[in-house]
Amino acid sequence: MRGIFVIFLGALIMVGCGKPMAQFQADQESPRAPSKVTFENNSEKANAYEWHFGDGAVSNEANPSHTYKTSGVYTVTLKATKGKKESIVEKEIKVQECLVEIITDYGTMTVQLFDATPQHQDNFIKLAEEGFFDGLIFHRVINGFMIQGGDPESKNARPGQRLGSGGPGYTIPAEFNDSLIHVKGALAAARQGDQVNPEKRSSGSQFYIVQGRPMSENQISMMEAQKDRHYTSEQRDQYTQVGGTPFLDGEYTVFGQVIKGLDVIDKIAQVQTDGSDRPVEDVKMTVKVIR
């Protein structure tokens, strides 16, 4: 048996020089993005640590925290060392999709925010967590097209007041992605027109949810020719079977999708509106991030 022997009061004592043992646990094993995960280090006989969080980030803290911004399965590695000896342990953290709920008197829509549009995702979550959207209304509703909200001036707006120009005081760079299209239920950012906004930057808070209508194969082919783009067979099926507004693709940033509550869009789209497409009776919203 290897070790260091010490003579103390006539007794022979062996002081162990064992190998360190790496072990840890996370306070969340299936968080929703974005989410901060704190790691508790339970390693033994170690005096130095090296963490790899699976997304390129590292740390040498004993008990670190790390924020996962996007969904996915991440392998977390801890290397515990003492002198030249080391021990390594790995665990998986499954970060689920980023979800929000848009709650109205007509029902609740559950929306997945896309990782492919991180600036829009982060901004929408920030505003939702601040309660920015709560009490605002869908101020522009066009049956067969879309429902729009997010104007801060719509909160407690007087009847007949013109809305649609308010915002948080900033815009967001466009994040176009050919895989994200204006199928029914798409959550997209409103914006000012090309004349004053050639970069197609998004409003900081105003958004719309697509209703649209089913398209024919010929209509989709015509849209491809006009926009010089190609739709996959899956995307064509979505437009022909579910419907949407493909003429908006590449013009406005799509950053989410209603995954539950598509019928709520139809209910809101059917309300009575005035000459400015504002519902005669306010359709208020509350937006909450699902954790």
Helices and strands as residue ranges (DSSP letters): E 4-8, E 11-15, E 24-26, E 35-41, E 48-52, E 58-59, E 65-68, E 72-82, E 85-95, E 98-104, E 107-113, H 118-130, E 138-142, E 146-149, G 152-154, E 171-172, E 186-189, E 202-203, E 207-210, H 217-227, H 233-241, G 246-248, E 254-260, H 262-269, E 286-290
